[in-house]
Amino acid sequence: MPLIPEEPQIHESAQGPRATPASGRTAPTPRPVPGPRPAAPPRPGRPGPLRPTPPVQRTPRDVAAPKPGPAAPAAPAPTPAPAPASASVKPQIQLIPASVEGALDAAEEAVDLLLESGRAPGDVLVITTGEPHPWAAHELSFGEAAYWAQHDARDDVFYADAAVAGRAASRPVVVVAVNGGTDSVVATALPLALSRAGALLIVCGDPQQINAVLGVGV
């Protein structure tokens, strides 16, 4: 018996009938509606748009200083006035009227007053124009070396005769006792005593004779 081909069987879908697109057009796929977009995070290493670099300002140190021209010669410094020589400073002169016989006593009193006022004994030199002072006569009895050694020590009042007074050194105060001697001796002793006195010269004797030699008034 001839085989009869079986008719194809159509199976129904469990989902139901499908919608057939009209006139062959494909239905567009629905797209989601866009919402607000979040701001994109900044990229590392790029802080933003580059600003133009400001021009470099030059400080006064950067500005080249003008080269100095040749310096003008400095004005010479004024020459200081020379200091007055110590010899030009004259000591004070004090005159004590006394007779030839009382001149030595007046000189002793002057020395006592100097020491009482605080003057050091080594600052005083006493010169006699007549007889030597008893102290000088006593010390010379031991020899001139011992006598002048006490002068060099400058630790006590020193007494010298006018004949040897030129060997004595200067001291702040010189006391002269015009207790005799010739006019030439007095005329030599007083200027010598003035040159040895550093601050004060005290002369005990006849005012007229002293004024005639030193030119000072009483």
Phi, psi and omega in degrees: 000137183289145181280134178256123180298137181283145179282141179293139180262135180261121178264132180283142178282144180287345183274353179097180183291145178268148178281130182267129180295142184281138176045039171074009180273138181274133181289130181291146179285127181296135180255144180291148179282125182289140176258191177295131183273132177292148179294138181289136179295145179294145180281139179296143176088357179230092183289349181144189181293138181290134177270150179294137181290126181292152180294144181288126178271133183269129178281165179302335179289332181285338182285129182295124179286144179294141181291129181292144177280186180295129183294140178287145181298133181294143179291136181296137179293143179296138181286122181295146179292139181296140179293143180295140181292149182296332181291336181284343179275108183274141178287164176286141181247127177240128182250128177246109180298133179200152176282171179300319182288330183260004183293322181292320177295320178297322177294321178296319178296322178296320178295318179299318179294324178296315181292323179292332179279357177108002179289134180290143179302325181290353179272356190245133174237131180245129180242134176246141180263343179253236179294145179296156175294143181306325180295316181296318179297321180292317183289325179293340178293344178264003179109152182292330181297314179292324180297310181285341175294324177291328175296316181290333181292330177054038178249006180204167176298135182246134181248132182220146175282152181300333182292332182244006184294339179296340179277344182285146179275166180291146175222158182303323182233133176236130179245129180246128174254108179276079185256029178136197181089161180285168179298324179294324178293315179296318180296334178273322185290320184294312176298325177296317179297323179296323180286338180269343182278126179276321183231328187214135174239122178247124181242123179251116181168199182287120183301320181297318180293320181292318180297324180294329182271312186267340181073033179246153179258151181284000000 
